Amino acid sequence: MEKPLHESELPNATLGLVKLRASQINGCGYCVDMHSRDLKKSGESDERLW
């Protein structure tokens, strides 16, 4: 599933935010932490993460 997503025209930041939101909806604290840290390292602003 990851390969077609990364080959799409969607920016990586958007894909990361979708993963973060899915983790929030699923209630997975570990995944929320992981995706938010990855996004922060890639330069995403706190405002977009919140």
Distance bins in CASP14 RR format, pairs under 12 A and 6 or more apart:
PFRMAT RR
TARGET T0000
AUTHOR 0000-0000-0000
RMODE 2
METHOD distances of the structure
MODEL  1
1 7 0 0 0 0 0 1 0 0 0 0 0
1 8 0 0 0 0 0 1 0 0 0 0 0
1 15 0 0 0 0 0 1 0 0 0 0 0
1 19 0 0 0 0 0 1 0 0 0 0 0
1 22 0 0 0 0 0 1 0 0 0 0 0
2 8 0 0 0 0 0 1 0 0 0 0 0
2 12 0 0 0 0 0 1 0 0 0 0 0
2 15 0 0 0 0 1 0 0 0 0 0 0
2 16 0 0 0 0 0 1 0 0 0 0 0
2 19 0 0 0 0 1 0 0 0 0 0 0
4 10 0 0 0 0 0 1 0 0 0 0 0
4 15 0 0 0 0 0 1 0 0 0 0 0
5 11 0 0 0 0 0 1 0 0 0 0 0
5 12 0 0 0 0 1 0 0 0 0 0 0
5 14 0 0 0 0 1 0 0 0 0 0 0
5 15 1 0 1 0 0 0 0 0 0 0 0
5 16 0 0 0 0 1 0 0 0 0 0 0
5 18 0 0 0 0 1 0 0 0 0 0 0
5 19 0 0 0 0 1 0 0 0 0 0 0
6 12 1 0 0 1 0 0 0 0 0 0 0
6 14 0 0 0 0 0 1 0 0 0 0 0
6 15 1 0 0 1 0 0 0 0 0 0 0
6 16 0 0 0 0 0 1 0 0 0 0 0
6 19 0 0 0 0 0 1 0 0 0 0 0
7 15 0 0 0 0 0 1 0 0 0 0 0
8 14 0 0 0 0 1 0 0 0 0 0 0
8 15 0 0 0 0 1 0 0 0 0 0 0
8 18 0 0 0 0 0 1 0 0 0 0 0
9 15 0 0 0 0 0 1 0 0 0 0 0
10 16 0 0 0 0 1 0 0 0 0 0 0
10 17 0 0 0 0 0 1 0 0 0 0 0
10 18 0 0 0 0 1 0 0 0 0 0 0
10 19 0 0 0 0 0 1 0 0 0 0 0
11 17 0 0 0 0 1 0 0 0 0 0 0
11 18 0 0 0 0 0 1 0 0 0 0 0
11 39 0 0 0 0 0 1 0 0 0 0 0
11 42 0 0 0 0 0 1 0 0 0 0 0
11 44 0 0 0 0 0 1 0 0 0 0 0
11 48 0 0 0 0 0 1 0 0 0 0 0
12 18 0 0 0 0 0 1 0 0 0 0 0
12 19 0 0 0 0 0 1 0 0 0 0 0
12 38 0 0 0 0 1 0 0 0 0 0 0
12 39 0 0 0 0 1 0 0 0 0 0 0
12 41 0 0 0 0 0 1 0 0 0 0 0
12 42 1 0 0 1 0 0 0 0 0 0 0
12 43 0 0 0 0 0 1 0 0 0 0 0
12 44 0 0 0 0 1 0 0 0 0 0 0
13 19 0 0 0 0 0 1 0 0 0 0 0
13 20 0 0 0 0 0 1 0 0 0 0 0
13 35 0 0 0 0 0 1 0 0 0 0 0
13 38 0 0 0 0 0 1 0 0 0 0 0
13 39 1 0 0 1 0 0 0 0 0 0 0
13 40 0 0 0 0 0 1 0 0 0 0 0
13 41 0 0 0 0 0 1 0 0 0 0 0
13 42 1 0 0 1 0 0 0 0 0 0 0
13 43 0 0 0 0 1 0 0 0 0 0 0
13 44 1 0 1 0 0 0 0 0 0 0 0
13 45 0 0 0 0 1 0 0 0 0 0 0
13 48 1 0 0 1 0 0 0 0 0 0 0
13 49 0 0 0 0 0 1 0 0 0 0 0
14 20 0 0 0 0 0 1 0 0 0 0 0
14 21 0 0 0 0 0 1 0 0 0 0 0
14 39 0 0 0 0 0 1 0 0 0 0 0
14 42 0 0 0 0 0 1 0 0 0 0 0
14 44 0 0 0 0 0 1 0 0 0 0 0
14 48 0 0 0 0 0 1 0 0 0 0 0
15 21 0 0 0 0 0 1 0 0 0 0 0
15 22 0 0 0 0 0 1 0 0 0 0 0
15 35 0 0 0 0 0 1 0 0 0 0 0
15 38 0 0 0 0 0 1 0 0 0 0 0
15 39 0 0 0 0 0 1 0 0 0 0 0
15 42 0 0 0 0 0 1 0 0 0 0 0
15 44 0 0 0 0 0 1 0 0 0 0 0
16 22 0 0 0 0 1 0 0 0 0 0 0
16 23 0 0 0 0 1 0 0 0 0 0 0
16 31 0 0 0 0 0 1 0 0 0 0 0
16 32 0 0 0 0 0 1 0 0 0 0 0
16 34 0 0 0 0 0 1 0 0 0 0 0
16 35 1 0 0 1 0 0 0 0 0 0 0
16 36 0 0 0 0 1 0 0 0 0 0 0
16 37 0 0 0 0 0 1 0 0 0 0 0
16 38 1 0 0 1 0 0 0 0 0 0 0
16 39 1 0 1 0 0 0 0 0 0 0 0
16 40 0 0 0 0 0 1 0 0 0 0 0
16 41 0 0 0 0 0 1 0 0 0 0 0
16 42 0 0 0 0 1 0 0 0 0 0 0
16 43 0 0 0 0 0 1 0 0 0 0 0
16 44 0 0 0 0 1 0 0 0 0 0 0
16 48 0 0 0 0 0 1 0 0 0 0 0
16 49 0 0 0 0 0 1 0 0 0 0 0
17 23 0 0 0 0 0 1 0 0 0 0 0
17 24 0 0 0 0 0 1 0 0 0 0 0
17 32 0 0 0 0 0 1 0 0 0 0 0
17 35 0 0 0 0 1 0 0 0 0 0 0
17 36 0 0 0 0 1 0 0 0 0 0 0
17 38 0 0 0 0 0 1 0 0 0 0 0
17 39 1 0 0 1 0 0 0 0 0 0 0
17 40 0 0 0 0 0 1 0 0 0 0 0
17 42 0 0 0 0 0 1 0 0 0 0 0
17 44 1 0 0 1 0 0 0 0 0 0 0
17 45 0 0 0 0 0 1 0 0 0 0 0
17 47 0 0 0 0 0 1 0 0 0 0 0
17 48 1 0 0 1 0 0 0 0 0 0 0
17 49 0 0 0 0 1 0 0 0 0 0 0
17 50 0 0 0 0 0 1 0 0 0 0 0
18 24 0 0 0 0 0 1 0 0 0 0 0
18 25 0 0 0 0 0 1 0 0 0 0 0
18 35 0 0 0 0 1 0 0 0 0 0 0
18 39 0 0 0 0 0 1 0 0 0 0 0
19 25 0 0 0 0 0 1 0 0 0 0 0
19 26 0 0 0 0 0 1 0 0 0 0 0
19 28 0 0 0 0 0 1 0 0 0 0 0
19 31 1 0 0 1 0 0 0 0 0 0 0
19 32 0 0 0 0 1 0 0 0 0 0 0
19 34 0 0 0 0 1 0 0 0 0 0 0
19 35 1 0 1 0 0 0 0 0 0 0 0
19 36 0 0 0 0 1 0 0 0 0 0 0
19 38 0 0 0 0 1 0 0 0 0 0 0
19 39 0 0 0 0 1 0 0 0 0 0 0
19 44 0 0 0 0 0 1 0 0 0 0 0
20 26 0 0 0 0 0 1 0 0 0 0 0
20 27 0 0 0 0 0 1 0 0 0 0 0
20 28 0 0 0 0 0 1 0 0 0 0 0
20 29 0 0 0 0 0 1 0 0 0 0 0
20 31 0 0 0 0 1 0 0 0 0 0 0
20 32 1 0 0 1 0 0 0 0 0 0 0
20 33 0 0 0 0 1 0 0 0 0 0 0
20 34 0 0 0 0 1 0 0 0 0 0 0
20 35 1 0 1 0 0 0 0 0 0 0 0
20 36 1 0 1 0 0 0 0 0 0 0 0
20 37 0 0 0 0 0 1 0 0 0 0 0
20 38 0 0 0 0 1 0 0 0 0 0 0
20 39 1 0 0 1 0 0 0 0 0 0 0
20 40 0 0 0 0 0 1 0 0 0 0 0
20 42 0 0 0 0 0 1 0 0 0 0 0
20 44 0 0 0 0 1 0 0 0 0 0 0
20 48 0 0 0 0 1 0 0 0 0 0 0
20 49 1 0 0 1 0 0 0 0 0 0 0
20 50 0 0 0 0 0 1 0 0 0 0 0
21 27 0 0 0 0 0 1 0 0 0 0 0
21 28 0 0 0 0 0 1 0 0 0 0 0
21 31 0 0 0 0 0 1 0 0 0 0 0
21 32 0 0 0 0 1 0 0 0 0 0 0
21 35 0 0 0 0 1 0 0 0 0 0 0
21 36 0 0 0 0 0 1 0 0 0 0 0
21 39 0 0 0 0 0 1 0 0 0 0 0
21 48 0 0 0 0 0 1 0 0 0 0 0
21 49 0 0 0 0 0 1 0 0 0 0 0
21 50 0 0 0 0 0 1 0 0 0 0 0
22 28 0 0 0 0 1 0 0 0 0 0 0
22 29 0 0 0 0 0 1 0 0 0 0 0
22 31 0 0 0 0 1 0 0 0 0 0 0
22 32 0 0 0 0 1 0 0 0 0 0 0
22 35 0 0 0 0 1 0 0 0 0 0 0
23 29 1 0 0 1 0 0 0 0 0 0 0
23 30 0 0 0 0 1 0 0 0 0 0 0
23 31 1 1 0 0 0 0 0 0 0 0 0
23 32 1 0 1 0 0 0 0 0 0 0 0
23 33 0 0 0 0 1 0 0 0 0 0 0
23 34 1 0 0 1 0 0 0 0 0 0 0
23 35 1 0 1 0 0 0 0 0 0 0 0
23 36 0 0 0 0 1 0 0 0 0 0 0
23 37 0 0 0 0 0 1 0 0 0 0 0
23 38 0 0 0 0 0 1 0 0 0 0 0
23 39 0 0 0 0 0 1 0 0 0 0 0
24 31 0 0 0 0 1 0 0 0 0 0 0
24 32 1 0 1 0 0 0 0 0 0 0 0
24 33 0 0 0 0 0 1 0 0 0 0 0
24 35 0 0 0 0 1 0 0 0 0 0 0
24 36 0 0 0 0 1 0 0 0 0 0 0
24 49 0 0 0 0 0 1 0 0 0 0 0
24 50 0 0 0 0 0 1 0 0 0 0 0
25 31 0 0 0 0 0 1 0 0 0 0 0
25 32 0 0 0 0 0 1 0 0 0 0 0
26 32 0 0 0 0 1 0 0 0 0 0 0
26 35 0 0 0 0 0 1 0 0 0 0 0
27 33 0 0 0 0 0 1 0 0 0 0 0
28 34 0 0 0 0 1 0 0 0 0 0 0
28 35 0 0 0 0 1 0 0 0 0 0 0
28 36 0 0 0 0 0 1 0 0 0 0 0
29 35 0 0 0 0 1 0 0 0 0 0 0
29 36 0 0 0 0 1 0 0 0 0 0 0
29 37 0 0 0 0 0 1 0 0 0 0 0
30 36 0 0 0 0 0 1 0 0 0 0 0
30 37 0 0 0 0 0 1 0 0 0 0 0
31 37 0 0 0 0 0 1 0 0 0 0 0
31 38 0 0 0 0 0 1 0 0 0 0 0
32 38 0 0 0 0 0 1 0 0 0 0 0
32 39 0 0 0 0 0 1 0 0 0 0 0
32 49 0 0 0 0 1 0 0 0 0 0 0
33 39 0 0 0 0 0 1 0 0 0 0 0
33 40 0 0 0 0 0 1 0 0 0 0 0
33 49 0 0 0 0 0 1 0 0 0 0 0
34 40 0 0 0 0 0 1 0 0 0 0 0
34 41 0 0 0 0 0 1 0 0 0 0 0
35 41 0 0 0 0 0 1 0 0 0 0 0
35 42 0 0 0 0 0 1 0 0 0 0 0
35 44 0 0 0 0 1 0 0 0 0 0 0
35 49 0 0 0 0 1 0 0 0 0 0 0
36 42 0 0 0 0 0 1 0 0 0 0 0
36 43 0 0 0 0 0 1 0 0 0 0 0
36 44 0 0 0 0 1 0 0 0 0 0 0
36 45 0 0 0 0 0 1 0 0 0 0 0
36 46 0 0 0 0 1 0 0 0 0 0 0
36 48 0 0 0 0 0 1 0 0 0 0 0
36 49 1 0 1 0 0 0 0 0 0 0 0
36 50 0 0 0 0 1 0 0 0 0 0 0
37 43 0 0 0 0 0 1 0 0 0 0 0
37 44 0 0 0 0 0 1 0 0 0 0 0
37 49 0 0 0 0 1 0 0 0 0 0 0
38 44 0 0 0 0 1 0 0 0 0 0 0
38 49 0 0 0 0 0 1 0 0 0 0 0
39 45 0 0 0 0 1 0 0 0 0 0 0
39 46 0 0 0 0 1 0 0 0 0 0 0
39 47 0 0 0 0 0 1 0 0 0 0 0
39 48 1 0 0 1 0 0 0 0 0 0 0
39 49 1 0 0 1 0 0 0 0 0 0 0
39 50 0 0 0 0 0 1 0 0 0 0 0
40 46 1 0 0 1 0 0 0 0 0 0 0
40 47 0 0 0 0 0 1 0 0 0 0 0
40 48 0 0 0 0 0 1 0 0 0 0 0
40 49 1 0 0 1 0 0 0 0 0 0 0
40 50 0 0 0 0 0 1 0 0 0 0 0
41 49 0 0 0 0 0 1 0 0 0 0 0
42 48 0 0 0 0 0 1 0 0 0 0 0
42 49 0 0 0 0 0 1 0 0 0 0 0
43 49 0 0 0 0 1 0 0 0 0 0 0
44 50 0 0 0 0 0 1 0 0 0 0 0
END
